Each structure stands twice: as C-alpha cells, then as structure tokens.
Amino acid sequence: MNRLADATSPYLLQHADNPVDWWPWCDEAFAEAKRRDVPVLISVGYAACHWCHVMAHESFENEGVAQLMNDDFVCVKVDREERPDVDAVYMTATQAMTGQGGWPMTVFATPDGTPFFCGTYFPRSNFVRLLGSVATAWRDQREAVLRQGAAVVEAIGGAQAVGGLTAPLTAELLDAAADQLATEYDETNGGFGGAPKFPPHMNLLFLLRHHQRTGSTRSLEIVRHTCEAMARGGLHDQLAGGFARYSVDGHWTVPHFEKMLYDNALLLRVYTQLWRLTGDRLARRVARDTARFLADELHRAGEGFASALDADTEGVEGLTYVWTPAQLVEVLGEEDGRFAADLFGVTEQGNFEGGTSVLRLARDVDDADPEVRARRQEVVGRLLAARDTRPQPARDDKVVAAWNGLAITAIAEFQQVAALYASPDDEDANLMEGVTIVADGAMRDAAEHLAAVHVVDGRLRRVSRDRVVGEPAGVLEDYGCVAEAFCALHQLTGEGRWLTLAGQLLDVALARFAAPDGGFYDTADDAERLVTRPADPTDNATPAGRSAMVAALVAYAALTGQTRYREAAEAALSTVAPIVGRHARFTGYAATVGEALLSGPYEIAVVTDDPVGDPLLAAALRHAPPGAVVVAGRADQPGVPLLAERPALGGRPTAYVCRGFVCDRPVTTVEELVARLG
C-alpha cells in the first residue's frame, strides 16, 4: 500500500504509483518498523532532481526491486525541500560516513531513526546488492549495526553542536574573508572552484558590500567578472532569463538545466546591486530578465512563487533549451538565423549532446549600437515563441516560505533600483516598465499568500500548494527569510503591517529557536524530535537559518529603533565569526550581514509627499551604504517608526540620517544627503 497519493509535495506525488510500499515521514512509519523489527529505508530527494528521477526509474518503479524493499524494510520517502530539518540531520550523517553528500540520499536507520548506513545514488544492480547486505546484517549482526548507528549519531551531534567559540565579527575578519575569496577566485572563468560550478551569489553580495565599505577595486572586479561570465554562459537562459542550478563544466557553458527559485532570487539581488552601484548595462539587462523570469515562469497567480523547473523534459536533459543552426534558420530565416548563430555561439559541432548547442552570449550586445540591441531583442522574442511550442519541463509548484521570502526581498530591491534609473528616453523603457509591473504584482501576491496561508496561529508553516498549507512547521530559515522580506516590503511600500508581521515572526523565533550560546537551532524547541537537533551555521545553496535571522534582526532593529533585536543579531553573528575568516565560501550571507552591522547600518528617513519620485529618496537609494534601511513618506506616517516625530523643515522634503541609532542633523538638499552617506 503506497501512502503518498494525498501528499502536498510534488516530489512525493511523483512516487505515488511506485510498487514500493512508501510511507511519508511520520511516527506511524517508525512504529511499523518497530512492530515488524525491520530497518527503515529513508529516501530523500526533490522534484527537480535529475538523479532522483533516474533512481526512481531504475529501482523504485521496478517490481522486483520494490518487492525486496517491501519485504525487508519500512520505506519512507522525504521531500528535502519540505522537510529541511530531516534532510539536514541525515545529510550530515551521509557526509560523516561517506565524505560527500547529494541527492537522492539513501539512508538505512533503526526503528528509532538512528542512521547506520548512508549513501546517495545507487545504480539498480548495486542497490539490489545493498538491500540484501543490509537486511542480512540487520538479522545476523544486529549488535554491530547498533554500534555503528550510535557512532554516527555521536558524530553528527558534534557536527551540529552549539556552544563553541564566539567572537565579534570585526572588520579584520571580513577583510580576511574577502582576501580568501580573492585567492580562491578563478581568474579565467570567474567564480570559485572548478566543475561542477555553482553561482556564488552570497559571496558576490558580500564582496559588493565589502567594496562599498573599503573601496576595494579587487572585490568589485571579482563581482563584475563573475557576473559577466555567468550571464554570457549557458548557465543563464539567453531567451527567457533566469539561471540554471549550476554548470557541469568550469566555464559556465553547459548547465544542469533545473532552475531553482532560491538561486534566481539571490542572483537577482546580486545583479540589481551591481547595477545600482555601477550603472552597468549588462547587470541592468540581466536583473530585468531575471525579475521577468520569476514573474512569468515561477509565479502562481493568487499564490507565491513555485520552487523549481525540472532539469528534464520528458526524461531528457536540455530537450527544451538546445538548438542547431538549422533550427535557428527554420525559425528566423536565413539572415537572422546566421545572426543568431553567431550571437549565441551555435555551431554545427555544438557544445552539447548530438551536435546541439546551449545558447550562450558570444558577442557583446549591451554596449553595441542601439540597432544591434534592438535586433537581438527581436530575435530573442521570436526564438522564445518558437521554444514555447516545444515540450516544457515540469514545474514544482509547492510554495516554500523561505524561498518566497528571498524572492520578495530581491524584487523589492529591484523595484527600487529600477525606479532610480527609469527614463522615458531608454530604448527599452516600455519593456522595463512592463517587467516592474508584473514583478510588483507577483511580489505582493507572494507576500499576501505567506501572511494569509503560511502564518497559522502565529507560527510559520514551511510549504503550501494550491493555497493549501502543509503540515511541516517552519524552520529557522523560514522565519529569517520571511521576516527580512516583510522588512523589505515595509521599506518599499511604507505599509506598517509588514513591519508588524516581521516583528511577530522574529519574536517567535527568539522564543523558540534560541540556543544557549546566543546562536539558534534550526528547529523550534517544540518541533518534532529527531536523532539530533540541527544547528548548521554555514551558508550553502541558501542562507543558513542563522544568517537569515541575523539579517532580519538587523533590518528590524534599524527600522524600529529597538536595540534588543540588534543585540540578538550581534550575539548570533558572534557564533559564526570564528569561521568567517577561514571558510569564506561557506559564510557568504553571514559576512554580508556583518558588513551591514559594521556599516551601522544607516537608517535613512525621507519626509516627503512624494514617496516614489522625490530626489532625496533617489539619492538615498543610490548612495545607501551596506545594509542601510530607507523609508519615505509623510511625517508621523502611521506604522512607520522612522518617520515618527520627524517634520519637514521649512515645508521642504527632509532627510534624516542615523547610524547605529545615532543621528545627524536633518538635511534638505541632495548634496548634503550624499555627503552624509559618503
């Protein structure tokens, strides 16, 4: 009896027709294993995972393999995106046992959840042998199995421990982190490390803020080069916008085609901030197209943002996306087909399988003549229309609270910067205006959905689908990312309710997730008990829960003037500081927030009757130091603490600038404000 048919997770639903007697993660599954005196086989993956699909087709859909699984195990299927707490515990165990991790993750555990053998993808023949070996060991070598499990639990308990060294996150540590990133930087291709190559979005955000604080040209150059290399490569969808999860090579050419919400949200922030600080045309275009991708491809009307687009189309990677020269000519005609082939590096030999090519930007178009840019845009539109008639990858429609928070923050920042640079004289002003309109609607939809559906009895839930909230409780990253998003929305809209909601979520997190050393656990004190309580301080594909919480606490403290939230942020960041200077690639978001705290952060309030187009607001946004909060509106506007008791001097728009709760005298000219922020 397969019990996944009623799941809200698209990943679990993909396995609802397997002959495997799957259980969802639940107490009843472990009770059944205890009753039968058999191990639990825990299989963890996610809907857009290519090798998860492969293992499913090879093993879980095979009647013979399923029979072996059903006879000797209780089999539990877990969506890692729905249950990141479960995933974190068993991924730590897998890494401890094998030295590496990944998905699908395959874990054998005792009926109390203690892992004793872990791995990732197994080809069917290997998996069949493994099933037999584990079943035999459970029957004939039980004591050895239990000793192994106890050793694993001890190891992962130490890996996730709290109460280690603490230290202030100083300028010296942040400078050391920037220096370390510079030494690990790929001077030829941009980014860090070799294949497979992941977009280092959080490290780039940190380096942008480090450049602002220190004037480091090296930090800025690393960001500019990496952003250009990623945007020109096949990692970036040259037609629809957005970025794939990673590149299978070291030079961003051939992607692993899945597209994740969190990557695109974080990369939107990077390109937006690079555009803000430099005016770079490529950064502008990529930010615009990434915002459009989020709104067009991942937003669900009346809900939030979907989690991902699959890597495969009809079981084939790249089927939707790749081209040959002949296909370009078929769609565009001979002349434009040759233009597109030259522009996007499409050759007869190809750069992908079967002589096909992943599109990459082989020519510089952003600084080309307006006629060339217009021709590129027209060709892109025609190719995209043709591509839309092809079979499309599946979309994982579940709404994840934390990732929607990341998207809301990114779009709020994009909206502010787009308003800064808006000009009716721009050749693509209509396109930019259209993107900002749809992105704004998608952002507000997502925020309303989180507030109405995901907040249940004052607590956050992790996921929803089709406006039905799931059972899994929110974890720390959900509280941090959503609270930070509500702070960003408060700044963009001037609506007090978003700040109120952010404060409520932060109060719950401080009460339920706090650790004795000033840090945080990843799960609440009343959450389901796992074999260990996860508390991972490192940033990986998404910000660590701890880093996300610190970011939200810093923003909320600056917006409200309540120092206890800043003190909580400083205490939590001090638990990460000892590893920032040594492991910069895995503490990017913590370092990003550290730059904000070191900067102040600045609190900028613009008293004006024009909270959209006032020149003082534009100057504040353009020159805002790292992590600054900016609000604009009428004096004493309800729900906006930074505007309280701050009159317009002489009836003129007035800017109030504070730093770490210490304020300068108010100013009424752009020149004076820029001098305050310099």
N, C-alpha and C positions, 0 to 999 in steps of 0.2 A: 504494500500500500504506500504509494508516493503521496506525501502530505504537503506538497508545495503549490498546489493549484490555487489556493486562496492567498498566496503571498502578495505583498505590495511591491516587492523587489523584482524588477525585470530580470535580473540575473537568476533568481530562484525560479521564476516562471519559465525561463529557458530550459530548466531541468525538470519541469513538472510532468513531462511524459516519459522520462527515463524509466527503464525497468528497475533501476536502483530504488530500494525502499528508503527514499530520502526523508529525513526529518528536518525541519527548521531548527535553529538554535533555540532550545527550550529545556526546562528542567525535566520534562517528561522523557526526552530522549536519553538523558543520562540515567534516569531511573530505570528505563527499559534495559539499558546496558548492564546495570547492576543486577536486575532481575534475571537476565539471561547469562550473566557472568561472561561477557564478551567485551573487547575493547571498543572504543568509539573511533570511527574514522571521520575526521573533520576535514572537509574540502572547502577551501576559501578562495574566492575569486571575485570577478566583477564583470558586468555585462559587456564592456567594450574590449575585454582581454582576449587577444588572438590565441594564445596558447591554452587559455581556459577552454576555448571552443575546440581546439584540436584534441585536448584530453577528453572532452565530453564525447566527441565523435568517435574517437578511438576506443574508449573504455566504457564510459557511462551509458552509452547507447547500445552497447554490446550485451546481448542476453547472457552469454557465458560469463563475462566479467561481472556483470551485475549479480549473477547468482552467487559467485564467490563472495562478493561484498555482503550480500544479504545473509548468507549462511553464517559468516564468522564475525560480523561487526554490526554495530548500530551506526548508520551513516548519516552524518549531519552536514548540510550544505549551508554556507555562510557567505553573504554578500559583504565584502570588506568595506564597502562604502557606506553600508547601512549600519554595520557593527564595527567601527574602527577600534573599539576597545578590545573586542575579541581578536581582531586581526593583529593588534599591537602585541598582545601577550604571546600569541603563537608565532608571530614573525620573529620576535626576539628569541624564542626557543629555537626556531629553524636556523636563524643566523648563528646561535650559540653552538648548535650541533653540526652545521654544515659549512659555516664560514660565509654563507651567502643567503640571499632570500629572493623572493619573487612570487609571481602568481602564474598559474594556480599553485596554491600552497596545500600540501598534503600532510596531515598530522594524525598520528595514532596516539590515543590517550586512554588512560584508565577511566573507569566509570565515574570518578570524581573530577575528571577534566585534566589530570596531570599528564603532560605530554611525555612520551618516552621514545618516539621515533618521528623525525620530521624530514620533509623534503619538499620539492616543488613539482615540476612537470615530470611525469614518468611515461615513456612510451608503453604501449599496451603490453608487450612481452615482459618488460621489466616490472610493470605494475602487477601483473599476474604473479610473477615470482615473489614479489614483495608481499603481496597479500598472503600467500602461502607461508612465507617465512615468519611473518608477524603472528599469524594465527598459531603456528607451531610453537613459537617462543612463548606466547601467552599461555598455552596449555602445559608446556613441558619445562619452561624456565621462568616461572612466574616471579620468583624472588629477584632474579637478575633484572627482569623488566621493571619491577617496582623500584629497585635501587637506581636504575638508570633514570627513571622518572623523577625521583627525589633529587638526584644530582642536577637535572635540567631545571627544576623549579628553583633550586638554590642559586643556580647560575643566573636565571632570568630575574630573580628577585634582586640580586646585586646589580644587574644591569639597569634596573628601573628604580633604584633606591633614591630616596630623598635624604637630606641631611648631610650632604657633602660640603666641600669648601664653598665659601661665599666671599665675594669681593665687589667693590664698586666697579661699574663699567666706565672706566676712565677714558680720556682722550688718547692716552698712550696705548691702551688695549685696542681701541678702534683703529688707531693708526697702524698697529701691528697687524690687525686683520686685513686692512687694505694692502699692506705690504705683502702679506702672504698670498693674497689673491693675485697680486701682480706677478709674483714669482711662479704661480701655477698657471698663468694665463697662456693660452695658445696664440702666439704672436702671428701665426699664419692664418688660422681659420676663425679666430675669435672663440670666446667661451673658455671652458676649462676641461681638461682631460681629453680622452680620445673616444673612439666608438665603443658602445652607443653614446651619443652626445645629447644631453638634456639641456633645455633652455634654462640658464641660471638666473631666473627672474629676480629672486630675492637678493642675490648677491649684487645684481645690477642696481636695484633700488638703493641698497646700502652705498654703493660706490657713487651714485648720483648725489646722495646726501653728504657723503664724505667730501666730494668735490665742492659742494656748496660751502661746507664749513671751513675747509682748508685751502681751497683754491687749487687743489691737486689736478694738474692737467693730465697726469697719468691715469687717474681714476676715471676722468671724463673720456679719455681716449679709449680705454678698455670698453666702456659702455657703448660709445659710438661705433666702434669697430664691430663689436659683437652684435649689436642691434642691426647694423647694415648687413652683416654676413647672414644672420638668421633670416632677415627679411628678403634677401636675394635668393636664398636657397629653397629647396623643395619642402623644407620644414614649414614654410609659410605658404598657404594656399593663395597662389597668384591670381585666382579668379574670384573666389568668394570671401577672401580674407580669413583670418584665424590661423592658428598654428596647430600642427600635429604634436603628439606627446613627446617624441624625440626623433633624432636622426640615427639611422642604423650605421652611418659612416661618421667620420670625424670632421666632415666639412659641410654638413647641413643639407646635403643634396637629396638623399632618399629617406623619406620619413617612415616611421611606423605610423600608419595613417590614422589611428584613433585620435580624436580631438576631445580634450578634457576641458570642462568649464573652468577649473581652477587655474590651469596653465594660461588660458586666454584672458582670464580676469587679471592675473598678475602681470602678464605681458602688456596688457592694455595700460596698466599703471606705469610700467617702465617707459613705453613709447610716448605716453602722454607727458610724463615728467621730462623726458628728454626734449620733446617738442617745446614745452614751457620754458625750459632753461636755455635752449639754443635757437629756437625757431627753425630747426632742421625740417626740410620739406619731406624727406623720406619718413622721418618719425611721425610727421603730421598725417601723411597718407596711410601709414600702417596703423596708427591709432584709430583713425577714422574707419578703416576697413575692418579692424578687429571689433570695434564697437558695433558696426553693422552686422558682423558675423554673429555676435552674441544676441543681438535683437532679432535677426532674421532666422537663424538656424537653431538656436538653443532656447529662446524664449517661448513659453507656452502661454497663450492668451488667457488672462484672468488668473494666472498662477505665477510661478517663478521660472527659473532657468533650469532646463534639463541638464543632466550630469555629463553626457558624453555622446559623441558619434562613434560608431563602431569602427574598428580597424578594417574589417572585411565587408565586402559587398557580395552577397550570395556565396560566401565562403572563400572569396578571392581577394587578397590584399591589393589595393590600388585600382580595382576594376573601374571605379567611378572617375578616377582622377587622371589617368595617364593618357598620353597622346602619341600619335605618329605624325610625320609630316603630311602624309596623305589625308589623314583625318582633319588636320588643320585646313588644308586646301578644300576639302569637301564642305566644310562649314563656312569658310571665309572667302573662297575663291582663290585664284592663283596668286594674285599680287599680295593681298592681305595675308594669305596663308604663308607666303615666304617671309613677310614682315614678322608674323607671329613666331615662326620657327626660329628666326634669328633673334628675336626679342627674348624668347623663353628657352633657348638652348635645346630645341627639339631637332634631333638628327636621325638619320637612317639607322645608325648603330644603336641609338637610345642610351639611356642611363639607368634603365630598369629592366624588367624581365621581358623577353620576347621582342626585343627591339623597340619597346615603348619608352617614353620619356616622362618623368615627373617634371612639371613646369618649374623653371627657376628663372630669375630675372638676370639675363646675361648682359643687358645693356643698362646704362644709366639713363633713366627716364625722368627722374624727379627734378633734375637741373637741365633737362633738354628744352628745346623750343616748345612754346605752347601748342603748336600744331602736332608735334610728336606726342605730347602728353594726351592731347585730345584723341589722337588716333589710337593710342594704347587703350584709353578708356572705352572707346567704341568697340575695339576688337575684344576686350575683356567681356563686355556685355553680351556680345554675340556668342562667344565661346561658352560663357556661363549658361546662357539659354539653351545651347545645344547639350551641355553636360547635364542639365537638369532633366533631360529626357532619358538619360541612362538610368539603370538601376541604382538606387541610392543606399548608402549604409544605414543600418538600423540606428535608432536613437534611444538611448537610455533615458526615459522620461521622468525618472524619480527626481524629486527636488531635495537636494541636500542643504541643510541650513547653513553650514559654514561656507560652502562654496558659493551659495547665493549671496552671502554677506560679502565675500571677496568681489563678486561681480557688481554689487551695488556700490561699494566704495570706489571701484575702478571707474564706473560710468559717471558717478558724481564728480570725480576729479576731471574726467574727460569733458563733461559738460562745462565746467568752469573754465578750462583752458580753451575749449572751442569758442566760448563767448569772448575770451580775451582777443583772439585772433580773427574774429568774424569780420568780414569785409565784403560788401556787395560787389567790389571790383575783382574778387577772386574768380578765376575761370571756372572753378567747380563750387561756387558758393551755394548753388541750389542743391548739389549733392551733399555737401556738408550739412546744410540746414535740414535736409531730409533725414540724414543719419541721426542728428541730435534729437530730432522729434521722436523717431521710433525708439531710440535708445532711452530717452527720458521716460517714455511710456512703459517700456519693458522694466526699467529700474523701479519705477513706482509700483508697478504690478507686483514685482518680486517682494518689495518691502511690505506692501499691504498683505500679501499672502503669508509672509513669515509672521507678521503681527497677528493675523486673524486665525491662521490654521496651525502654525507650529508652536505658538505660545499657548500652552494648556495648563490651566490652574497656576499660572505664574512661572511655569517651568518650560524650557525648550524641548521640543522633540527633534530628533535627528532628521527624519525623512518624511516626505509625503508623496503621493502620486494621485493624479486625478482629483485633487483637492481633498483627499482623504489622508489624514495624518497617520503615520506608522507608530508602532509601539515603542521602538528603540528610543531611549532617553538621549537627550543632547549630551555630548561630551564637551570638554573644556574648549576645544577649538570652535565649536558651535557658538558657545556663549561669547567668546572673544571676537570672532569674526562678525557675528551679527551685531553685537554692541558697537563695534567700530563702524560698521556700515550705518547704523542709526545715527551715530555722531556725524558721519559724513553727510547724511541726508539732512540733518538739522542745519548744518552749515550751508548747504545748497539752497534749502527751501525757507529757512527761518521759522519752521514749524516746531513749536515746543514739544509736541507729543513724541517726536522721535528721540529727543534728549531724555525725556521721562522714561521711555521704554528702555533706552540704553542703560540708564541708572538702575532700573529694576533688575535687568539681567545681570549687571555687574554685582549687585548686592547678593543675588542668589549664588553667583559664582564664588564670591568671597566667603559666603557662609558655608557652602557645600563642597568646594574643591580645594580649599586651602591646605597646605602642608605645613608641618611644624617649623621648617627652616625658612619660611617666607615664600616658598615656591607654591606650586599647585600640582595636584594629581590630575590625571586626565579624565577620571570618572568621579562622580559625586559620592559623598560619604554614605548615601542611602541607595547607591546603584547596586546592580547585581554583583555578587562576589565572584570574582574569577580566581584562578590559582595565584595570581599576584595582581596588585593594583597598579596599573601603568602610570608612569610619570616621566615621559620622554621629553627632555629639554631641547632636542635638536630639531632644526627645520629640515624638512625633506622635500617631498613634492609640494606640500602645502606648509604654511607656517605651523610650528609647534603650537599646541594649545597654550602653552606658557607665553610664547612670544605674542600670539594673538591677543591674549588677555592683557599683557602689558601695553600693547598698542592702544587698546580700547580704554584702559585705565588712564593712560597719559592724555588722550584726547578728551575724555570726560572730565578729568580734573581741570584741564585748561579751559574748557567750555563753561564749567560751573564754579570754578574757584574753590572747590572743596579739596583741601590738601590731603585728606586721608587716602584718597584714591591715588594720588601721586606717590605717597609714601608706600602704599601697597605695590605700586608698579616698581619703584626702586628696589624694594626688598626682593621681589620676584626676579628682577633682572640681575640682581647680585648673585643669584644661584646659577645663572648661565655665564656670567662674566668670566669665570676661570677657563672656560673652553672657547671663548670667542677668539682670543688671540692665537690659539693653537689649531682650531678647526673651523676656520672662517667659512669654508664652503658649506658647512652644516649649521651655521648660526646666522644666516643672512638676514632673516627678519628680526632677530634679536638685535643685531648690530644696527639695522635700520631704525629701530625704535630707540636704541642707545644714542644715535645721532640726534634724534628729536629731543631727548632729555638733556643732552649736552648743550643743545642749542637754546633751550629754555623750558619747553618750547614757547615760541612767541604766541601771544593772544592778541588778535587784531580785531577790533570792532569798528565798523564804519557806520556812523549815524547819517542816514540819508533817506530821502523819499524815493530814491531810485535804486533799489537793492539789486538791480541787474546791470545797469549800464553806467553807474557812477564812475568817473575817472579815478577816484580814490580807491574804490574797490578793485578796479583793474590793476592799479599799481600794487595794491596789497597782494593780489593773487600772483602777479608776475614776479614779484620780488620776495615772496614768502620764504623765510628760512626753513630749514628742515623740520618737518613735523608741525609747522605753525597751524593754528586754527584761525579761521577767518569767518566772521559773520557780518551781515549788513542788514540794515533796516531802520525803522524809526526808533527814536529814543524811548526807552522803557517798553519796548515791544513785548507783549506777554509771552512767556515761555522761553525767552532768550536772555539768560543771565548776563551775558557780556554786554548787552545794551542797557542794562539797568542803571539808572541814575547817571546817564551819560548824555548830556544835552548837546545839541548842535550849537557851536559857538557862533554868535552873531547871526544866527539863522542860516549858516553855511554848512554844507556837508563837512563832517569832522571825523577824523580817525584817531582812535585811542589804541596805543601800542603798549602792551605789557610783556614782561619776560619773566617766567617763573614767579608770577603773582606780584611783581614789582613793576610799576607803571611809570612811563614818561609823561610829560605834559602833552595834551592833545594837539593835533596839527590840522590845518585846513587846506594845505596845498600838496600836490603830488610830489614836488621837490622835497618838501620837509619829510613826507612819509617815506620816500625812498631812502633818504639819509638815515632815518630811524632804523630801517631794515638792513642797511648795508653792513 
